[in-house]
Amino acid sequence: MARDQIPGYRYGDPALPRAPYSVQDLELLKQALLFSEEDAQALRRAGQILEPYVEEILDVWYGFVGSHPFLLRYFANEQGPVPAYLERVRKRFGQWILDTCRAEYDQAWLDYQYEIARRHFDRKNQTDEVSGAPPIVHFRYVNALVYPIYATIRPFLERGESEPRKVDAMHQAWLKAVLLQSTLWSYPYLKESAF
Ligand code: HEM
């Protein structure tokens, strides 16, 4: 699906609020994560490999969330899981896989990171106009989900690369990229000036 046809997707929208972190802050965070230019290149390659499998990857991740009621409840109201909510987020999640591999790490990218952060916290439910679902995703689960999102991507990388060393390079770059984002998403959850 073309990016501009994904409901609620706003990466690159100049009307988004500006992120409270700068490109310089990001540079230091990348250094702290040992994120190098080689990682950026490995991610680009990963993006090419993963693109045809996005729906299958989403099936795995939605299967994981769907089989854990304490996670599925974030997509549910009093009547149970809200299919339209799950479906709309799924489309943006699929685009996020590709965006993660192709990130430019500029201010527009940071601004969308901040928007995604707020969509897990104080702006949850607004984009898709959902009523009755929990008002926030608790941060402990955002942090914990880094691991399954990292671990489950490997078999898909292996479909496009047979050399274990090259799979490792893409897999480690993916982990750093997800950790980088989950760290940026912690901002609204933390006490003022604690980030
Ligand atoms: C939204 C990724 C953790 C529930 C999203 C989106 C992405 C994403 C890409 C769509 C952003 C957009 O609107 O463009 C991730 C990643 C996580 C994570 C990478 C962990 C590393 C969690 C957890 C839950 C969760 C633990 C709880 C089940 C949601 C919900 C939305 C959402 C409910 C929709 C929020 C809204 O109402 O706008 N997530 N997520 N996420 N995620 Fe997560």
Residues whose N, C-alpha, C, O or C-beta is under 5 A from the ligand:
A	BS01	HEM	G8 L71 L72 Y74 F75 V89 R92 F93 W96 I116 R119 H120 R123 K124 N125 Q126 T127 V137 Y141 V142 L145 V146 I149 S182
